[in-house]
């Protein structure tokens, strides 16, 4: 199972994190959550989290259909789509993302982040990033973007270098490789714990098998990522793209990038585990 994540605003990877901090009493915890939510609400709105989550849901449904065809064709025709819809429930995804942003975003970073993503350029970038992800679900678009990237490398090396600089500034390839590896492991754990393999497999064995694929994952991820960036940022001028790179290098931009990687890491692990657990119901040939 390959997970590809390119952010809206910032592209991210994943780590197992604690979602909530329990304070001494429920009343204190509730008050803290409300204060934190109010503090980060403008940032969540500026990052268009609702639109981003809707896009992930559409991607999830699309790839879940491919998963069904590959793993248990002809089974789960009615129940699988319902299970997938529950797994990709937008409210649940927003809760997971919002909790990490609330816990990790430094208060003094919120204003500069909101200022950038509420600016004309920031709003335009978000629209372009989300639109490019949606476009990649259409047949032939990803392949065409890859062809365009190859042409760009030769016809406009300075532009290609800017896209590469953006990817390197945000550590996008390695972060997305980690996302894929961790999500694949979570998916295998979901299958394993639900009995898809019969006798329980050792975690170390599954992890070794996944790590053996890391070179192929890295190559595929780099190709997909650069193709995505070439499509998403095509309407931006070199000067506008450079402004985005400069923002990514700022203290606030770097911090947000890291925070979002952690938040989406948690999201994809939860989703991948649940997909594995759900898929296990159909692998034996009988729906449980």
N, C-alpha and C positions, 0 to 999 in steps of 0.2 A: 504494500500500500504506500503510494508516494503522496506526500503532503507538500504542496507548494504554497508558500505564503509570501505575498508581496503586500506590504501595508498600504493603507490609504494614509498619506502623510508620512509615516515612517514604517519601514519593513522590519519584521520582527521574528524572533525564535523563542524557545521555551525552556523552562526549568520548573521542577516541582516546587510549588510555593505554598505557604500558608495563606488561606483566603481571608481569615478574620482574626483579629486580636481580641481575646476575651478579657475584659476588664473586671474589676472587683465585683461589680453588681450589674444586673441587667439594665438598670436605669442609666448608669454611667455609660455602658456600652452603647445603648440606644442613642444617648445624647451625642456621643463621639461620632457615631456613624452618620447622624443627621448633619453634624457640623462638617464632617469630611465630605459628604455628598454635596452639600451646598458649596463647598470650596472648589470642588473639581467639576461641578456641573457646567460652568462656562467652557471648560476645556473639552469635555465630552461633546458638547454641542459644536464647538469650533472644529473638532476633528471629524464631524459627521459620522459618529459611531453608529447611529441607527442605519444609515445608508450602507455603511461598510458591513455591518452584520447581515443585512438583507442580501448583500452580494455573496457573503460566505454561505448563507443558507442556500442560495441558488446553485452555487458551486457544489455544495455538499450533496444536494439532491441529484445533480448531474453525475457526479462521480460515484454516488451510491448505486446508481443504475448500472454503471460500468462494473462496479464491484459485484453486484448480483449476477450479471452475465458471466463474469469470470469465475466466480466461486460456487454459485448454486443456481445455474440457469434452470428456468422453469419452475422454481420453487419460490414461495413467499410472495406471489404476485399481489396479494391483497395486504398482508401483514407487514411486509418489508417497507413499503412506502410510508405506512403509518409510524413504524418504529423510527425511521429516518427523520420524519417530520418532528417527532418528539425530541430526538437527539439534537437537531438543529433548531430548537425553539429559540426565537430571537430574544425573548425576555431572559432566558437562562444564559445565553451568550453575553448579553449586555451586563448581566449581574457579575459574571466571572471577570470580564474585562474591567468593569467599573471598580470592582473591589481592589484589584491590583493597582490601578491608577490612583485610587484614593489613598492606598497605603504607602505608595512609593514616590508620588510626585511631590517635589519640594515646593513649599508655598511661594517662594520667590521666583520660581520658574513659570508660574501659571500666567502671569500678565504678559511676559514676552512671547510665550507660546500662543496665547489667545490672539495677541496683536498680529502675529505672523499669519496664522491660519484664518483669521478674520479679514485679512487684507485682500485686495483684489487678486494678487498673485497667489496667495495661500489658498483661497477658495477655488481658484482656477486649477491649481495643482491637484487638489482633492478630487475635483470633478473628473479630471483627466485620468487619475489613477484608478478611480472606481469604474469609469467607463471602459478603460483598457481591460480590467479584469472581466467585466461583463462581455466584452467583445471576444475574449479568449474562449468563451464557451461556444462561440459560433464555429461551424466547420470551416477549416482552412485558414482561420485568422492567425493562429499561433504559428503555423508553418510559413505563412506569408510574412509575418513579422520577423521570423528567423532569416528568411531570404533578404528582407530589407536590411537587417543587421549586417549580413555579409556584404551587401552592396555598400553600406555606409562605411565599413572598415576601409574600403578602397577609394570610394568617391569623396568622402569627407572625414579624413582621419582625425581632424581636430574635434569634430562632434563626437566621434566614437571614443576619443580619449576623455572627453567630458563625461560621457555616460560611465566609462570605466572608473573615472575619478569619483563619481557619485557612489557607485557600488562599493568601491574600496573605502571611502570615507565612512560609510555606514556599516562596513563589514558584512555586506549582504549575502555573499555567497556562502561563507562559512556559517553564518547564523542560520541561513535557510537549510544548509546541510544538517546542522544540529536539529533543526525543527523536524526534518524528514526522518532522521534516525530515531529521535525520541518518540515521534508519533507512530512510527512503524513498530517500535518496541511496545508502546501502549496498546496498539491494535493486537499484537501477538499475545500480550498478557490478557487482554479481554477474551480472545479466543481460548487461550489456555485455561483460564479460570472458569470458563463456562463449559469446559469439557469437550471442546472441538477436536482435540488431539487424542482423546481417550485418556490414557495415563498422563498425569501432569508432567510437562516438560520442565527441565531445569532452566531457571532464568538466565544463568550464565551461558548455556548453550544457545538460547535464542538470541542473546545479545551478540555472541560471537558470529552467528550467522548473518545478523544484520550488519555488523561492522565489516564483514567481508565484502559487502556491497557498496562501501562508502565511496570508492573511486568512481563507480558508475553513477551513484547518486550525485556526487559532486559535479561530474561532467554534465549530466542532464540538468541539474539545478542551475549551473552557470549559463547554459544555453538558454533555458527557459527565462531566467531572470533578465539577461541582457536583451532578449527579444521583447520581453514585457516592457522594459525601460525604454527601448527605442520606439515602441508604439505609444506608450503613455505620454512621453515627453516630446513627441514629434512636433506638436504645435508651439512648444516653448522656444524662444530664441536662446542663443548661446549665453547671452547676458542674464536672462531669467534663470536658466539652469545653473549658472554660476552663483547667482544669489541664493538658490536653494542649497547648493553645496556649502556655501559660506554659513548659512543658517544651521545646517547639519553639524558644522564644526563648532558652533557656539556652545557654551555651557548648557543652556536650556535645551537646545536641539539634541545634543549628545545624550543628555539625561533622559529626554523623552524617548529617544530611539531605544535606549537600554530598557526603560520601563515597559515600553510596548512589546519588546521582544519577550520579556518575562511574562507579561500578561497573556500574550497570544500563545506562548509556550504552554501555559496552564490550560488555556482553552482547547488547544489541539490535542493535548494529552487526554483531557476528559472526553472529548468527542471521539477520539480514536479508540480509546478503551471501550466506550459504550458501543461503537460500531462493531468492534470485535466480538463483544459479548452478545450483541444482537445477531450477528451473522452466524454465530455458533449454533443458533437454533435451527438453521436450515441445512447445515453441512451434512448431517447424518441421513438426509433424504426424507426426514419426517419433521414436520413443524411441531415444535413442543408447545 
